[in-house]
Amino acid sequence: DRCEMYEAYVSSEVAFKLPVEINAITFHTSAKRIFALSKCDLHFYSPAKSGRRGYELENVAKRFSRKPVQQLKVVDDADFLLTLSDQVLSLHSLTFPFPVKAIVRVKAVTAFTAHVDKKESSSKPNSFYITVASKRKFSILRWNGDDFIEQSNCDLPIPADNPLILTWAGRCLCYAIRDSYNLIPMSYNSETKAWSGENTRLFPVGDVPCIIDLADRGMVGFTRGDTVTLRSSSAGGKLHGTTQLSQDVKFTGTLLAVVYDSAYLVGLLPKGVVEIRSISPSYLIQTITLGKSVMLAPALCGQVCVASAFDVWLLDAHVNLRRNVGHLVSERHFDLAVQLTDCGKQFNETEKVDIKSQAALNLFHQRKFEEAFTMHAEIKTNVITVLQLFPDLLPEKFARHSAAAPDLAENEKKRAMLALSSYLAAARTQLAISLEQHNKAKNGEKSGARLLAKEDYDRARTELQIVDTTLLLCYLKTRPMLVDSLLRLNDNSCSFEDAETMLRDAKQLRSLFILYETRRKHQMALSLLKEQAALAPHSDPLFHGVEHTVEYLQTLGNSHLDSIFEYAKWVLAEDPVVGITIFTGDETSELARNLDRDRVLDFLEAECIEAVIPYLEHVIFKWEDDSARLHEALLEYYARKVKALLSEYTHAFHDDENVIRAGQEEGELGVYRRKMLKFLHHSLSYSPNKILVQLNTYAFCEERALILGRLKKHEEALSIYTGILHDIDAAEEYCRLYYNANDPIDSQVYLHLVRAFVCPTDPQLGAAVLAAAAAGYSSGDLPAAPKRNVPLAIKVLSRHADKMDAVAALSLIPDDSSLCDLSASLTALVRATAQEAAATAIRRALCESACLRVERRLKEVSSTRVLITSNTQCVHCDKKIGTTIFVRHPQTGEVEHVFCYESRSDRNKIQV
């Protein structure tokens, strides 16, 4: 446990001598004063003037306390002096003669400690607390500027005797009672303003109890005989920089007092021996014998006060600091050298970085890879410099073999790469953040972001590429499960060619696909999917089937339409039902919705006819596309489908007696005819003339009737219903659908129906056979010419007499018809005529009444006399009316200019 001896502290002479025996000593860091207490008097010393070494007496506060002081403490962060005398705790100002500012009202105080909560101090300036032990209970008090206020919600009982000493270490309250040390991790609830914690008994107390706060290390030390036991002062209970729960620093004799001066523990042993030891690692550094010294007190960083009854020495580590650090570096004690350079101000940043770089390299050679890379991260070593320890991981232009690069065994190399991957992950995060802030600053998106110089920006981009590429290789060799996460990062900067080669060599095809996908190498990604799907079942299950290719193609847009068509071919060949979803997407897909639909239709017509109808139905019905071309294409493919199915449907149109209505056929034929009829009825985007040409066979009777109705060729349409289909109900439904009394053509539709029954062979009216022939049916397929059906004509006339010209309808009825047969029709005609006459009479009477009212009103208004004098004013603008045109309000008789009236919004009835 011994480091080669060097002189850590220099103490060649006494700092000062006291005229009286002292019983306490403390150091005021900010003022560089030493306070020495002799019973009730307080001596304070300041650095000697005129360039002399040591300290000289500045003043003495006589009768500083009425009774002897048992404990004295300077609180540097709050500039207060605390004294405990006769179990009374007092707060003094640090200006001579140190008057009492406040006395703590807690009685019978046996021990106290003070601390400033730095976590609160930024928002609450009065964050100075004292903790006192009294009557087997702790009390926490807060300084409010004038007095101490006890925290009412603090209830921390002491399990046994009153504490001998009490110390805050971080967020832990540590104390010693007669038989043990104890520790309470403290927490403060800002809402309830309560302190709480659970007491933990540690281990027995030695002869001289002492508690040391190692704040910069997050540790607290407890003395036991010749040993200082260190524990973490954090709530988790772990030591700073290690996973052990505790560690010991052993001295060569029983400890009377111990102080911490980073990076040393300075212990006072019997017979005035002062022993200096390092902490991590624990080495004996120096031994000094100073008379009958009995007290220690920490001073400035690198200085310790040692006092006997009448003498005070100041141990100073600054004198030999540079020489000592050089000695430690030459002896390869880098851990201690680094600690010393961090504590002293004699080393600039460049020197500190150089020493830490040597320390990191030494750790690497000692196979302490994690510690080495942690130190590199701390001093922000250039990443490429670090990677030169692994020449085989760097690209050729950077892979210079460093003399410091050791030859590692395979298992050591794996451990080194594991540690390297953690280091590189942290390094890439910092580089990515720096580049992101640069981009935001460049785009003006974020205020306060730092804009990098061009050289720095280019260097950061290059380093990020090297880091990501090397990190990928490390993950492939040590942590394959993290490869995909790295590749999916938005700012991943791996060299594409190197990454592709590495992934192919490692046969990581899933990861290779992710690389292609994230780098938008769509052709490569789709080729990989196709190749691996063809190798199923021997390939990775991820690539089996067409689903993954479909999902990928759905993420591409119009700009990649050619690629979509190229790789959709094999998908449609494998599974047309799934393949069609490439172009229809899901409910939230905007990319599929925005594809060029005309080009998609052309592609499907060329590659997969069976997918055309599902695609067109989705586009028209789900996306509500009203393109004429798409509507006409859908009707064309409906017609093709129906024609193909009709050729296999043996019962269709077997004879005139067994004609089955469109849409009532069995199987697919009925389904597609119903779709076609519904679409013809509801769509307004197709051209009827174009569709009519395509439906030129005898089978599409009802479809042609619907189209002829859209063209207002009602006679031809009705001739199909009456002469071919012989469906009177359908004919009447047709008339109901198209009848419009205000349209000169549509208002005659019922008259056309009567004519179709009465005169089916009249060339001027278009008999059913002639109309069907004109509609495109071949003579061999047509039924016999329809015969006159006067009873049906009379029946239609009786039902819809009010919707047709009665005279024209009756003139169509043959003269040889009996009045008995016409009675119902004539009755309906008379009734309809009477109703129309009555309605006309009522309308005429109402018009005459309205005219009479207007005439009477005109007479009344004309008889009214309006006198305009030279004093008559406009009620709106108060100007004279004179000879201008005016209006008169009939209710009030007031007059105003016409211009004023027209400019008002609340116009009433007027009289001009």
Disulfide bonds with the S-S distance in Angstrom:
none
